[in-house]
Amino acid sequence: MVEMADAGGGLYRRGFAGDTFNTAWYARRLLPEEWSVGYGSCIGTDAVSAEMCAFMEGEGIDTSALRRLEHRTVGLYMISLENGERSFSYWRSQSAARAVADDPAWLADVLAGRDILYFSGITLAILTAEARRVLCDALGRARAGGALVAFDTNLRERLWETPEAMREGLTMGASVADVVLPSFDEEQRAFGDSAPEETIARYRACGAKIVPVKNGGGDLTLWDDKGTRTLPAARFESVVDTTAAGDSFGAAFLAGMAAGRSVDDAARGAMALAARVIQFRGALVPQIFEGGET
């Protein structure tokens, strides 16, 4: 999407971002150069869509899985900040991404042969109920074929038709995922969970194999086949902008696993990256990679 980020003083800076793309952007910087990170979605044929595609390519993202649609464009969102916490305003009624599941043959081709597939609750929220089922069925087949599927529940209530549709959609997404990446405050709002262990139990029942429950700046509750444990939160100096905290966490967690690190080490690296991202404005923070840091 086109991102309008608060630059202070009533000014906004235009960029390109969005939850799943943010994760791809951070993963690209964390993984070896010879590894491929691609982005699958739909865009328009207008100028801003072309600019978005060029931006992705310039950032090292493979865009061969982008489908271009006539009479469509890309969505736009504006970030508002208060004490480092963000809220969003969206303009996405003509967003081409809403058609990502409209062509099952194209979708199957996009998902084929991938080692890791990542999608989010926002991915599902912008689709119709039928399109959600088409996408999840396709992801389930890819998972059965050997892909590792990761799902960030990333909750945006205003994008869903009803609270019931939201809960049903999140459960559907989790049912086709090996890794579920929830945030406890969001799970409290959506499902009324009283503790991270309740969140873990629900996604275990959906079939997840790994569930790290994020808790803002608090400790992480992590579950896998070794059981449940708590990892202490990463320290950070300040909170400037929490945009992409969860997106960068997902990127570092999956990159760590792909590199052969233990689940615990991948989670520690994910918390450390998120703690750095929130000290800068905007979703994409190239400054933290300057000097070859990873």
Secondary structure, DSSP 8 states (H G I E B T S, - for coil): -EEEEEEETTEEEEEE--HHHHHHHHHHHHS-TTS--B--EEEESSHHHHHHHHHHHHTT-B-TTEEEETT-B--EEEEEEETTEEEEEEE-TTBGGGGTTS-HHHHHHHHTT-SEEEEEHHHHHTS-HHHHHHHHHHHHHHHHTT-EEEEE----GGGSS-HHHHHHHHHHHHTT-SEEE-BHHHHHHHH--SSHHHHHHHHHHHT-SBEEEB-TTS-EEEEETTEEEEE-----S--S--TTHHHHHHHHHHHHHHTT--HHHHHHHHHHHHHHHTTSSSS--GGGGTTS--
